[in-house]
Structures are given as structure tokens and as C-alpha cells.
């Protein structure tokens, strides 16, 4: 009996040693994708936890965050801080120090929905090395294009913008493009790093969230039917484009008429709601093609990021 017991103990010790060896080796041979996912998860968690202190917009404002620009459809309104890091090409991003906080009006209340990091780059530079892996989607805003568009239609404002650009960007280090990545704090059917979130408008209308998908035309049509939807859709673009007051008024009237059609359809089925919303947005796109000149559309295009998002 004793010999059997000794034999069993020896065998168990050998098995245990083998398991320890396999486990130790496994640490060094884990697939890179697994390790990357672990690192990405930690980065996202750090950013989320840090953002919790700004859930209440009043707290963010007291801390010094200030809005710039209006509320963009499916994106929200961005806030910046004077002490934000000035990230430039090659910098390692600090996940506790985003460049922007994004708040979106949902059910009449501004809610924190996303964070953003902005990196100043030079034309031709590669996209920044942001979050671990290759899932983060960067887009670029070219300040040269925007300032040039301003100078065409608003010489005084354009000259001031050019002076700022030269003193703060060109003469500083020549980096005149703004590479930007979002991190959504709420579910986004297009992914946590997408530039827009179609689910925002479904939340605002009280529609089932499982209706929200990657159909951006339907989402933009629904966004038109929000309380200030047509203003958010058109104001900034028409101003930069130098569009005449008469044309702006005509587009606004058409937008509000189409928005009412979307509102009237909100009690219908998913297919009905999305179909009418999609058709409304397409009609607005067609109207702009008809009513705006090539020069106006070219200037408006400078507000849009380069491509739908450039994945590094």
C-alpha cells in the first residue's frame, strides 16, 4: 500500500511540474492578437474610468472645459480645455487626458457620449499610433483648406484665421493638419472608434436601440427630425460655403418639411421609419446638388474629414 502511495505522489508531482512548465512557456507564446486585445482593453478602461468625473456637464464646465462649434449630427458637441496636451506627430497619447469631450443632446439633456484625441500632423505624415492594434479609425481635418475657404467668402474672418494659423501652427512647427480619433462611451453600431454614431438619434427619438445599425442615410434622416436637426445639418456648412440667404432659406424650408414627414412616421415599423428617414435625407442631398454652385460645394467639403475615416 505504501509503495502505491509513493508512486502516486511521484506521478502527481511530475504532472504538476509539467503543467507549470506549459503554463510558463504559454506566457511567452500567447498569440500577439490576444496580448494586443488585453492592452487595448486596459487603455479603453483607463479612458472610461477617467471620463466618469465629467459625466455631468456642469462639472466639466467648472473644471474649465469650454465648447467650440455647434452640435454636429450623430457626433455631438465638442468641448476643449486650455490645458489640453498639444499632441503632435510621434507623441504617445495619454488616455487620461483626451483633447475633447463630446456631449450629445438626448431627451433634452446634454450627455457625455465620447472622448477624442487630436494630434497635429504635417501633410504626408502617417496616421498617429493611437490605441493598441489596428482598430482605431483616424480622420484628418486640413486647416489650410478651411482657412482658404473662409478667405474666399469672409475676408476679414478669413484673414484673422490665417493669422492664427500662421502664428500657432505654421510658424510653430508646420503641422497644419489635425488627425482625430473618437472613443465612444456608449454603444456604437459602427464601432467604438468611428467618427459618427448613428445610435445617437435613435436614443433621442426614443426608438428601440436594436434598430440602430450602420445605415447612415437613415440615421441622418432621423437626425433631421430632432428639435434643431435642420439647423445642425445646415448652418455651419452654409456659413462656410458662403451660400446666399435666399438659398439657405429655401433649403431650411425643404429640410423642415421633410423632417415633419419623418416625425409623422416615427410610430411606424422599423422598415417604415428607416425608409422615410432615408428618403428624406437623400432628398436633401439632391436639393443641395441642384441649388448649390460648384464653388459652394467645394468650400463646404473642407469641413468634412478626409474620407470616411482612415484606419492606420
C-alpha positions, 0 to 999 in steps of 0.5 A, a space after each residue: 500500500 505504501 509503495 502505491 502511495 509513493 508512486 502516486 505522489 511521484 506521478 502527481 508531482 511530475 504532472 504538476 511540474 509539467 503543467 507549470 512548465 506549459 503554463 510558463 512557456 504559454 506566457 511567452 507564446 500567447 498569440 500577439 492578437 490576444 496580448 494586443 486585445 488585453 492592452 487595448 482593453 486596459 487603455 479603453 478602461 483607463 479612458 472610461 474610468 477617467 471620463 466618469 468625473 465629467 459625466 455631468 456637464 456642469 462639472 466639466 464646465 467648472 473644471 474649465 472645459 469650454 465648447 467650440 462649434 455647434 452640435 454636429 449630427 450623430 457626433 455631438 458637441 465638442 468641448 476643449 480645455 486650455 490645458 489640453 496636451 498639444 499632441 503632435 506627430 510621434 507623441 504617445 497619447 495619454 488616455 487620461 487626458 483626451 483633447 475633447 469631450 463630446 456631449 450629445 443632446 438626448 431627451 433634452 439633456 446634454 450627455 457625455 457620449 465620447 472622448 477624442 484625441 487630436 494630434 497635429 500632423 504635417 501633410 504626408 505624415 502617417 496616421 498617429 499610433 493611437 490605441 493598441 492594434 489596428 482598430 482605431 479609425 483616424 480622420 484628418 481635418 486640413 486647416 489650410 483648406 478651411 482657412 482658404 475657404 473662409 478667405 474666399 467668402 469672409 475676408 476679414 474672418 478669413 484673414 484673422 484665421 490665417 493669422 492664427 494659423 500662421 502664428 500657432 501652427 505654421 510658424 510653430 512647427 508646420 503641422 497644419 493638419 489635425 488627425 482625430 480619433 473618437 472613443 465612444 462611451 456608449 454603444 456604437 453600431 459602427 464601432 467604438 472608434 468611428 467618427 459618427 454614431 448613428 445610435 445617437 438619434 435613435 436614443 433621442 427619438 426614443 426608438 428601440 436601440 436594436 434598430 440602430 445599425 450602420 445605415 447612415 442615410 437613415 440615421 441622418 434622416 432621423 437626425 433631421 427630425 430632432 428639435 434643431 436637426 435642420 439647423 445642425 445639418 445646415 448652418 455651419 456648412 452654409 456659413 462656410 460655403 458662403 451660400 446666399 440667404 435666399 438659398 439657405 432659406 429655401 433649403 431650411 424650408 425643404 429640410 423642415 418639411 421633410 423632417 415633419 414627414 419623418 416625425 409623422 412616421 416615427 410610430 411606424 415599423 422599423 422598415 417604415 421609419 428607416 425608409 422615410 428617414 432615408 428618403 428624406 435625407 437623400 432628398 436633401 442631398 439632391 436639393 443641395 446638388 441642384 441649388 448649390 454652385 460648384 464653388 459652394 460645394 467645394 468650400 463646404 467639403 473642407 469641413 468634412 474629414 478626409 474620407 470616411 475615416 482612415 484606419 492606420 
